[in-house]
Amino acid sequence: MSEETPGFDEKPEVPADGTPDEPQAADSAKEEAAPAGDAAAQAVGQEAALLAQLDQARTALSERTADLQRLQAEYQNYRRRVERDRITVKEIAVASLLTELLPTLDDIGRAREHGELVGGFKSVAESLETVAAKMGLQQFGKEGEPFDPTIHEALMHSYAPDVTETTCVAILQPGYRIGERTIRPARVAVAEPQPGAAPKSESAEGDEPSGEDTDAADKG
C-alpha cells in the first residue's frame, strides 16, 4: 500500500498569472493616485493664491493711481493759483507806479494843448508816454460820448438843447485804465437835455408843414 502525502501540510502553489498579487497591485495604484491628487489640489491652491495676490495688486495699483491723479490735480491747481497771484501782484505794482505818474502825464497833456511841448521836453514827454503805454496804460474820455458813471466823474453840470441824453461836453481830465481796471475815471463836464424839451425826432416832425398847410399856402 502506497504512502499518501498529506495535502494539508503543503502550501498551495502560486499560480503563474499572479492572482494572489492583485491586492498589492491595487495598493500600489492607490499610492500612485494619491500623490497625483495631492499635486492637483496643490496646483489649484497655488492658482487661487496667485489670483488673490493679483487682485490685491490690482487694488493697490488702483489706489496708488487715484492718489497720483489727486496729487497731480492739486499741483496743477497750486500752479494756477500761484500764477494768478503773481499776475495780480504785478498788476497792482504796475497800477501803483502808473498812478504816481498820472499828474506828470496831465502836465504833459496841458503843455501839448498850449503848444509848449517843444524841444528836448517834447522828446522826454513822448518817451514817457510810450513807456506808460507799453506797461498797459490806456487813456480814455472824449467829448460827445454818453456819460457813464462807472468810468466818468462829473465835475460840472449844465443843460443843452442839442443833446438827447446826459453827455460829456468837455473833458477836464482824461481817464486812465490798465486792461479792464480803471485806475482813474475821466473827469468831465456834462450836459443834460432841457427839462420838458421834446425829443428831436418829435420836434422835427412837428416842424414839418402838413399837406393842408401847404395847400393853403399855395392858394394864398
DOMAR-908316 format. One record per residue (C-alpha): residue number from 1; residue in one letter; x negated, y, z. Coordinates in nm, 2 decimals. Each point is the difference from the previous one (the first is absolute). Layout:
// residues N
ATOM,n,res,xx,yy,zz
ATOM,NUM,A,X,Y,Z
...
//
This chain:
// residues 220
ATOM,n,res,xx,yy,zz
ATOM,1,M,0.00,0.00,0.00
ATOM,2,S,-0.15,0.33,-0.11
ATOM,3,E,-0.07,0.28,0.24
ATOM,4,E,0.22,0.31,-0.04
ATOM,5,T,-0.14,0.34,0.04
ATOM,6,P,0.23,0.21,0.22
ATOM,7,G,0.12,0.30,-0.21
ATOM,8,F,0.08,0.21,0.30
ATOM,9,D,-0.36,0.06,0.09
ATOM,10,E,-0.10,0.12,-0.34
ATOM,11,K,0.03,0.37,-0.11
ATOM,12,P,0.20,0.06,-0.31
ATOM,13,E,-0.20,0.09,-0.31
ATOM,14,V,0.02,0.35,-0.12
ATOM,15,P,0.16,0.01,-0.34
ATOM,16,A,-0.20,0.14,-0.28
ATOM,17,D,0.25,0.28,-0.08
ATOM,18,G,-0.07,0.17,0.34
ATOM,19,T,0.36,0.00,0.12
ATOM,20,P,-0.10,0.02,0.37
ATOM,21,D,-0.21,0.31,-0.07
ATOM,22,E,0.32,0.21,-0.11
ATOM,23,P,0.04,0.16,0.34
ATOM,24,Q,-0.36,0.12,0.00
ATOM,25,A,0.05,0.15,-0.35
ATOM,26,A,0.31,0.18,0.11
ATOM,27,D,-0.18,0.14,0.29
ATOM,28,S,-0.28,0.13,-0.23
ATOM,29,A,0.25,0.16,-0.23
ATOM,30,K,0.16,0.18,0.30
ATOM,31,E,-0.34,0.11,0.12
ATOM,32,E,-0.07,0.14,-0.35
ATOM,33,A,0.34,0.17,-0.03
ATOM,34,A,-0.03,0.17,0.34
ATOM,35,P,-0.31,0.21,-0.09
ATOM,36,A,0.16,0.09,-0.33
ATOM,37,G,0.32,0.13,0.18
ATOM,38,D,-0.21,0.19,0.25
ATOM,39,A,-0.20,0.16,-0.28
ATOM,40,A,0.32,0.11,-0.17
ATOM,41,A,0.14,0.14,0.32
ATOM,42,Q,-0.32,0.18,0.07
ATOM,43,A,0.01,0.15,-0.36
ATOM,44,V,0.35,0.12,0.05
ATOM,45,G,-0.09,0.15,0.34
ATOM,46,Q,-0.30,0.18,-0.15
ATOM,47,E,0.21,0.13,-0.28
ATOM,48,A,0.26,0.14,0.24
ATOM,49,A,-0.28,0.16,0.21
ATOM,50,L,-0.15,0.16,-0.32
ATOM,51,L,0.34,0.13,-0.10
ATOM,52,A,0.05,0.15,0.35
ATOM,53,Q,-0.34,0.16,-0.02
ATOM,54,L,0.08,0.13,-0.35
ATOM,55,D,0.33,0.16,0.13
ATOM,56,Q,-0.19,0.16,0.29
ATOM,57,A,-0.26,0.14,-0.24
ATOM,58,R,0.27,0.14,-0.23
ATOM,59,T,0.18,0.16,0.30
ATOM,60,A,-0.33,0.15,0.12
ATOM,61,L,-0.08,0.13,-0.35
ATOM,62,S,0.35,0.16,-0.03
ATOM,63,E,-0.05,0.17,0.34
ATOM,64,R,-0.35,0.13,-0.09
ATOM,65,T,0.13,0.12,-0.34
ATOM,66,A,0.28,0.19,0.17
ATOM,67,D,-0.24,0.15,0.25
ATOM,68,L,-0.23,0.10,-0.29
ATOM,69,Q,0.28,0.16,-0.19
ATOM,70,R,0.12,0.19,0.31
ATOM,71,L,-0.35,0.13,0.07
ATOM,72,Q,-0.04,0.10,-0.37
ATOM,73,A,0.33,0.19,0.01
ATOM,74,E,-0.10,0.18,0.33
ATOM,75,Y,-0.33,0.09,-0.15
ATOM,76,Q,0.16,0.14,-0.32
ATOM,77,N,0.24,0.21,0.22
ATOM,78,Y,-0.29,0.12,0.21
ATOM,79,R,-0.19,0.11,-0.32
ATOM,80,R,0.30,0.18,-0.13
ATOM,81,R,0.06,0.17,0.33
ATOM,82,V,-0.36,0.11,0.03
ATOM,83,E,0.00,0.13,-0.36
ATOM,84,R,0.32,0.19,0.06
ATOM,85,D,-0.14,0.15,0.32
ATOM,86,R,-0.32,0.09,-0.18
ATOM,87,I,0.20,0.18,-0.28
ATOM,88,T,0.21,0.18,0.26
ATOM,89,V,-0.30,0.12,0.19
ATOM,90,K,-0.16,0.12,-0.32
ATOM,91,E,0.31,0.19,-0.11
ATOM,92,I,0.03,0.16,0.35
ATOM,93,A,-0.36,0.11,-0.01
ATOM,94,V,0.03,0.14,-0.36
ATOM,95,A,0.32,0.18,0.09
ATOM,96,S,-0.16,0.16,0.30
ATOM,97,L,-0.29,0.12,-0.20
ATOM,98,L,0.21,0.14,-0.28
ATOM,99,T,0.23,0.16,0.24
ATOM,100,E,-0.29,0.20,0.13
ATOM,101,L,-0.08,0.11,-0.35
ATOM,102,L,0.35,0.13,-0.09
ATOM,103,P,-0.07,0.36,0.12
ATOM,104,T,-0.30,0.01,-0.22
ATOM,105,L,0.20,-0.13,-0.29
ATOM,106,D,0.26,0.27,0.07
ATOM,107,D,-0.27,0.26,-0.01
ATOM,108,I,-0.12,-0.13,-0.33
ATOM,109,G,0.35,0.01,-0.14
ATOM,110,R,0.05,0.36,0.10
ATOM,111,A,-0.33,0.10,-0.14
ATOM,112,R,0.09,-0.16,-0.33
ATOM,113,E,0.34,0.18,-0.01
ATOM,114,H,-0.18,0.34,0.06
ATOM,115,G,-0.27,-0.07,-0.26
ATOM,116,E,-0.28,-0.02,0.26
ATOM,117,L,-0.11,-0.35,-0.08
ATOM,118,V,-0.31,0.08,-0.20
ATOM,119,G,-0.37,-0.09,-0.01
ATOM,120,G,-0.15,-0.24,0.24
ATOM,121,F,0.30,0.01,0.23
ATOM,122,K,0.22,-0.14,-0.29
ATOM,123,S,-0.24,-0.29,-0.06
ATOM,124,V,0.00,-0.09,0.38
ATOM,125,A,0.37,0.04,0.02
ATOM,126,E,0.07,-0.22,-0.30
ATOM,127,S,-0.24,-0.27,0.13
ATOM,128,L,0.18,0.00,0.34
ATOM,129,E,0.33,-0.04,-0.17
ATOM,130,T,-0.13,-0.28,-0.22
ATOM,131,V,-0.14,-0.19,0.31
ATOM,132,A,0.33,0.05,0.18
ATOM,133,A,0.19,-0.14,-0.30
ATOM,134,K,-0.23,-0.30,-0.01
ATOM,135,M,0.08,-0.07,0.36
ATOM,136,G,0.37,-0.02,-0.09
ATOM,137,L,0.12,0.35,0.08
ATOM,138,Q,0.29,0.11,-0.22
ATOM,139,Q,0.16,0.35,-0.01
ATOM,140,F,0.37,0.04,-0.05
ATOM,141,G,0.26,0.28,0.00
ATOM,142,K,0.13,0.19,-0.30
ATOM,143,E,0.23,0.29,-0.05
ATOM,144,G,0.35,-0.10,-0.12
ATOM,145,E,0.00,-0.35,0.15
ATOM,146,P,0.29,-0.10,0.23
ATOM,147,F,-0.06,0.05,0.37
ATOM,148,D,-0.08,-0.33,0.18
ATOM,149,P,-0.03,0.03,0.38
ATOM,150,T,-0.22,-0.31,0.01
ATOM,151,I,-0.28,0.17,-0.20
ATOM,152,H,0.08,0.37,0.02
ATOM,153,E,0.00,0.25,0.29
ATOM,154,A,0.22,0.30,-0.07
ATOM,155,L,-0.15,0.32,0.14
ATOM,156,M,0.22,0.25,-0.19
ATOM,157,H,0.37,-0.02,-0.10
ATOM,158,S,0.21,0.19,-0.24
ATOM,159,Y,0.30,-0.02,-0.24
ATOM,160,A,-0.02,0.01,-0.37
ATOM,161,P,0.27,0.00,-0.27
ATOM,162,D,-0.20,-0.21,-0.25
ATOM,163,V,-0.05,-0.32,0.22
ATOM,164,T,0.25,-0.28,0.04
ATOM,165,E,-0.17,-0.16,0.30
ATOM,166,T,-0.26,0.08,0.27
ATOM,167,T,-0.31,0.07,-0.21
ATOM,168,C,-0.37,0.08,0.07
ATOM,169,V,-0.04,0.34,-0.16
ATOM,170,A,-0.35,0.07,0.14
ATOM,171,I,-0.29,-0.22,0.12
ATOM,172,L,-0.16,0.18,0.30
ATOM,173,Q,-0.24,-0.29,0.07
ATOM,174,P,-0.03,-0.32,-0.21
ATOM,175,G,0.06,-0.33,0.17
ATOM,176,Y,-0.25,-0.29,0.00
ATOM,177,R,0.04,-0.38,0.02
ATOM,178,I,-0.22,-0.30,0.00
ATOM,179,G,0.18,-0.28,-0.19
ATOM,180,E,0.35,-0.01,0.15
ATOM,181,R,-0.11,0.17,0.32
ATOM,182,T,0.07,0.37,0.03
ATOM,183,I,-0.27,0.18,0.20
ATOM,184,R,0.16,0.35,-0.04
ATOM,185,P,0.33,0.10,-0.14
ATOM,186,A,0.02,0.27,-0.27
ATOM,187,R,0.10,0.33,0.16
ATOM,188,V,0.25,0.17,-0.22
ATOM,189,A,0.26,0.27,-0.04
ATOM,190,V,0.34,-0.14,-0.09
ATOM,191,A,0.31,0.15,-0.16
ATOM,192,E,0.36,-0.13,0.02
ATOM,193,P,0.30,0.07,-0.22
ATOM,194,Q,0.20,0.30,0.09
ATOM,195,P,0.28,-0.09,0.25
ATOM,196,G,0.33,-0.05,-0.19
ATOM,197,A,-0.17,0.01,-0.34
ATOM,198,A,0.15,-0.23,-0.26
ATOM,199,P,-0.23,-0.25,-0.17
ATOM,200,K,-0.15,0.11,-0.32
ATOM,201,S,0.19,-0.25,-0.21
ATOM,202,E,0.34,0.12,0.13
ATOM,203,S,-0.09,0.37,-0.03
ATOM,204,A,-0.13,-0.06,-0.35
ATOM,205,E,0.32,-0.17,-0.10
ATOM,206,G,0.20,0.29,0.16
ATOM,207,D,-0.20,0.26,-0.20
ATOM,208,E,0.09,-0.16,-0.33
ATOM,209,P,0.30,0.17,-0.16
ATOM,210,S,0.30,-0.22,-0.06
ATOM,211,G,0.15,-0.06,-0.35
ATOM,212,E,0.30,0.23,0.08
ATOM,213,D,-0.23,0.28,0.11
ATOM,214,T,-0.20,-0.03,-0.32
ATOM,215,D,0.32,0.01,-0.21
ATOM,216,A,0.12,0.31,0.19
ATOM,217,A,-0.33,0.16,-0.05
ATOM,218,D,0.01,-0.07,-0.37
ATOM,219,K,0.35,0.14,-0.03
ATOM,220,G,-0.10,0.31,0.18
//
